[in-house]
Amino acid sequence: MQNPENTEAQRCGLIAIVGRPNVGKSTLLNSLVGQKVSITSKKAQTTRHRITGIYTQDESQFVFVDTPGFQTRHTVRGTAALNRNLNKTVQSVLGDVDVVLFLVEANRFGNDDAKVLSLIPPGKPVFLIANKLDTLNRRSDLLPWLQTMQAKHPFTEFVPLSATKLDDVQRLLGIIKPYLPEQPWFYDEDSLTDRTDRFLASELIREKLFRLTGDELPYTSTVVIDKFEEEGNLRRIAATIIVERDSHKGIVIGESGERLKRIGTEARTELERLMEAKVFLEIWVKVRSGWADDEQRLKSYGYE
């Protein structure tokens, strides 16, 4: 796994990306790695797993960990077990990393942001990442906001940026680099993620599901891969979309099956691009009431 050359000069470290739901964590991770490894959508709480993205530059290897947005509300009916699972994932990540990127929207700090900030263990370098900088009318407004933020936590660095801008992302990498421990790399130089193609397939289908159903479908829906077979340059994938109610099943399928067909087409197209292979994809929809509040089902569906 390690590059045997120049190990004394190598740096490698774990960097957590944390923040409230829907603040742009997955977008930032994909920009840092240079390829999609974490799915994105406008629906809050899209990321449900610990996703590792790897970027190697010169002698330094950055191992980024995208986390679910911390859930501050457990009262949504039927999702308590799922939300507990997501929060446990966030807390376990924070205990392991070398640097924490605390992501907020520039010039904004609410109760949900404060809850996440309170979970960060003391003694770790914490960078305040002010995202969506391009939405501000006047950047001069950031100074008084930053002063109030410094009063809330002794941030090690302050980095205003737009997660989709390459120059901003490269600047962030340069700021992180000195904080990486001097040690051999954890992964091969060309590695981008520690997740399998099977996992990426389920996530991409879920992304298309959320994007194409919008607010019609509650976030208590998931995707299970039933079959993933490799035959040379062909991938045969069978997947099941799990929903809570029969009415949700109708939403996913759409009129004359058109929405499900579009979900499959868009997922297959992107999978073929990412895997550089031909993909044969079949998707079914099944109703499993109460799955998001059932610990045993959560484990069987791949939630750690």
C-alpha positions in Angstrom: 0.0 0.0 0.0 2.8 2.4 0.8 5.1 4.0 -1.7 8.6 2.7 -0.7 10.4 5.7 -2.0 11.1 8.8 0.1 9.1 7.6 3.0 10.9 10.1 5.3 9.5 13.0 3.3 6.0 11.6 3.0 3.1 13.1 4.8 -0.3 11.5 5.3 -3.3 12.3 7.5 -7.0 11.9 8.1 -9.1 15.0 7.6 -12.8 15.0 8.6 -15.3 17.2 6.8 -18.2 18.0 9.2 -21.1 20.3 9.3 -24.9 20.4 9.5 -26.9 18.7 6.8 -26.9 20.1 3.3 -24.0 22.6 3.8 -21.9 21.3 0.9 -19.7 18.6 2.5 -20.0 16.1 -0.3 -19.5 18.8 -2.9 -16.3 19.8 -1.2 -15.0 16.3 -0.9 -15.6 15.6 -4.6 -13.8 18.8 -5.5 -10.8 18.0 -3.2 -10.5 14.5 -4.7 -11.1 15.6 -8.3 -13.8 13.0 -8.9 -17.2 12.1 -7.5 -16.8 9.7 -4.6 -19.7 11.1 -2.5 -23.2 11.7 -3.8 -24.9 15.1 -3.7 -28.5 16.4 -3.9 -30.5 19.3 -2.5 -32.3 16.9 -0.2 -30.9 17.3 3.3 -29.1 14.2 4.8 -28.1 12.7 1.4 -24.8 11.3 2.8 -25.5 8.4 5.2 -22.1 6.7 5.4 -18.5 7.5 6.2 -17.1 8.1 2.8 -13.3 8.3 2.3 -11.8 10.3 -0.5 -8.1 10.2 -1.2 -6.0 12.8 -2.9 -2.2 12.4 -3.4 -0.1 15.4 -4.4 3.7 15.3 -4.5 4.8 13.8 -1.2 1.5 14.4 0.6 -1.5 12.1 0.8 -4.8 13.7 2.0 -7.3 11.2 3.3 -10.6 13.0 3.6 -13.6 11.6 5.4 -17.0 12.9 4.5 -19.6 12.4 7.2 -23.4 12.5 7.5 -24.7 15.9 8.5 -25.3 15.6 12.3 -29.0 15.1 13.1 -30.2 17.4 15.9 -33.8 16.3 15.7 -34.7 12.7 16.6 -38.4 13.3 16.7 -39.2 12.6 13.0 -41.5 9.6 13.2 -39.9 6.4 12.1 -36.3 7.6 11.7 -34.9 7.5 15.2 -32.7 4.5 14.7 -31.4 5.8 11.3 -30.5 9.2 12.8 -28.8 7.6 15.8 -26.7 5.6 13.4 -25.7 8.7 11.4 -24.8 10.6 14.5 -22.7 7.7 15.8 -20.8 7.7 12.5 -20.0 11.4 12.8 -18.7 11.0 16.4 -16.6 8.0 15.6 -14.9 9.8 12.7 -14.0 12.8 14.9 -12.1 10.7 17.4 -9.7 9.4 14.7 -8.7 12.3 12.5 -5.7 14.7 12.5 -7.6 17.8 11.2 -11.2 18.8 11.2 -12.8 20.9 8.5 -15.9 22.5 10.1 -18.0 23.6 7.1 -20.6 26.4 7.4 -22.2 28.8 5.0 -20.3 32.1 4.9 -21.9 34.7 7.2 -24.2 32.2 8.8 -24.1 30.2 12.1 -27.3 28.7 13.5 -28.3 26.2 16.2 -27.6 23.2 14.0 -24.1 24.5 13.3 -23.5 25.1 17.0 -24.5 21.5 17.8 -22.0 20.1 15.4 -19.2 22.4 16.7 -19.9 21.2 20.2 -19.1 17.6 19.2 -15.6 18.3 18.0 -13.0 16.9 20.6 -10.7 19.5 22.1 -7.0 19.6 21.1 -7.6 18.9 17.4 -6.8 21.5 14.7 -10.1 22.8 13.5 -10.4 24.9 10.3 -13.4 27.1 9.9 -14.5 26.7 6.2 -16.8 29.4 5.1 -18.5 27.9 2.0 -20.7 29.5 -0.7 -18.6 32.6 -0.7 -19.9 33.5 -4.1 -23.4 34.1 -2.6 -22.2 37.1 -0.6 -22.8 40.6 -1.9 -20.0 42.1 0.1 -17.0 40.1 1.3 -16.3 42.8 3.8 -19.3 41.5 5.8 -17.2 38.5 6.7 -14.9 40.3 9.1 -17.4 41.0 11.9 -18.9 37.5 11.4 -15.4 36.0 11.7 -14.8 37.9 15.0 -18.0 36.4 16.4 -17.0 32.9 15.2 -13.5 33.2 16.9 -15.3 33.8 20.1 -17.2 30.6 19.8 -14.1 28.4 19.1 -10.3 28.8 18.8 -10.2 27.9 15.1 -6.7 27.1 13.8 -7.4 28.5 10.3 -10.1 30.4 8.6 -10.7 29.6 4.9 -13.4 31.3 2.9 -14.2 29.5 -0.3 -16.6 28.2 -2.9 -16.4 24.4 -2.9 -16.9 24.2 -6.7 -14.0 26.5 -7.6 -10.7 24.7 -8.4 -8.5 27.6 -7.2 -10.2 27.7 -3.8 -9.8 24.0 -3.4 -6.1 24.0 -4.3 -5.6 26.9 -1.8 -7.3 24.8 0.9 -5.0 21.8 0.2 -2.0 24.1 0.6 -3.3 25.3 4.0 -4.0 21.7 5.2 -0.6 20.3 4.1 1.6 21.4 7.0 -0.8 19.8 9.5 -0.4 16.3 8.0 1.8 14.1 10.1 5.1 12.9 8.6 4.4 9.2 8.0 4.1 6.8 5.0 1.0 6.9 2.9 -2.1 4.8 3.8 -3.1 4.1 0.2 -1.6 3.6 -3.3 -0.8 6.8 -5.1 -3.7 6.4 -7.6 -6.4 5.5 -5.1 -9.4 7.8 -4.9 -11.6 6.1 -2.4 -11.7 3.1 -0.1 -15.3 2.3 -1.1 -16.1 -0.6 -3.5 -17.8 -0.2 -6.9 -20.8 -2.1 -5.4 -21.1 0.6 -2.7 -20.7 3.4 -5.3 -23.4 1.8 -7.4 -26.0 1.9 -4.5 -25.0 5.5 -3.7 -25.4 6.8 -7.3 -28.8 5.2 -7.7 -29.8 6.8 -4.4 -28.6 10.2 -5.7 -30.6 9.9 -8.9 -33.6 8.8 -6.8 -33.4 11.9 -4.6 -32.7 14.3 -7.4 -35.6 13.1 -9.6 -38.2 12.8 -6.8 -37.3 16.1 -5.0 -39.6 16.9 -2.1 -42.2 14.3 -3.1 -40.3 11.4 -1.5 -39.3 11.4 2.2 -35.7 10.9 2.9 -36.5 7.5 4.5 -35.7 5.7 1.3 -32.6 3.7 0.5 -31.0 1.4 -2.1 -29.8 -2.1 -1.7 -27.6 -3.9 -4.3 -28.9 -7.5 -4.7 -26.3 -8.5 -7.4 -23.1 -7.1 -8.6 -21.2 -9.2 -11.2 -18.2 -8.4 -13.3 -17.8 -10.1 -16.7 -14.8 -8.6 -18.4 -15.8 -5.1 -19.3 -19.4 -5.7 -18.3 -21.0 -5.0 -14.9 -24.4 -6.7 -14.2 -26.1 -4.9 -11.3 -29.5 -5.6 -9.7 -30.7 -3.1 -7.2 -33.8 -2.6 -5.0 -35.1 0.8 -3.9 -36.6 0.5 -0.4 -39.5 2.8 0.5 -41.8 3.2 3.5 -45.3 3.2 1.8 -47.2 2.1 -1.3 -47.7 5.7 -2.1 -43.9 6.3 -2.1 -43.5 3.3 -4.5 -45.9 5.0 -6.9 -43.9 8.2 -6.7 -40.6 6.4 -7.5 -42.1 4.5 -10.4 -44.0 7.4 -11.9 -46.6 7.5 -14.6 -46.2 4.5 -16.9 -42.9 3.7 -15.1 -41.2 6.8 -16.7 -39.5 8.1 -13.5 -38.0 4.7 -12.5 -36.8 4.4 -16.1 -35.1 7.8 -15.9 -33.5 7.0 -12.5 -32.1 3.8 -14.1 -30.9 5.5 -17.2 -29.1 8.4 -15.4 -27.5 6.0 -12.9 -26.3 3.6 -15.6 -24.8 6.5 -17.6 -22.8 7.8 -14.7 -21.8 4.4 -13.5 -20.4 3.6 -17.0 -18.4 6.8 -16.9 -17.0 6.2 -13.4 -16.3 2.5 -13.9 -15.2 2.8 -17.5 -17.2 -0.3 -18.3 -20.5 -1.3 -19.9 -23.3 -1.5 -17.2 -26.5 -3.6 -17.3 -28.7 -2.2 -14.6 -32.0 -3.6 -13.2 -33.9 -1.7 -10.5 -37.0 -2.8 -8.5 -39.0 -0.9 -5.9 -40.2 -2.6 -2.7 -42.1 -1.4 0.4 -40.6 -2.1 3.8 -42.5 -0.1 6.4 -40.5 0.9 9.4 -37.0 0.1 8.1 -35.5 3.4 9.2 -36.4 2.6 12.8 -35.3 -1.1 12.8 -31.7 -1.7 14.0 -31.6 -5.1 12.4 -32.8 -3.9 9.0 -30.4 -1.0 9.1 -27.5 -3.5 9.5 -28.8 -5.7 6.7 -29.0 -2.6 4.4 -25.3 -1.8 5.1 -25.6 0.9 7.8 -22.6 0.4 10.1 
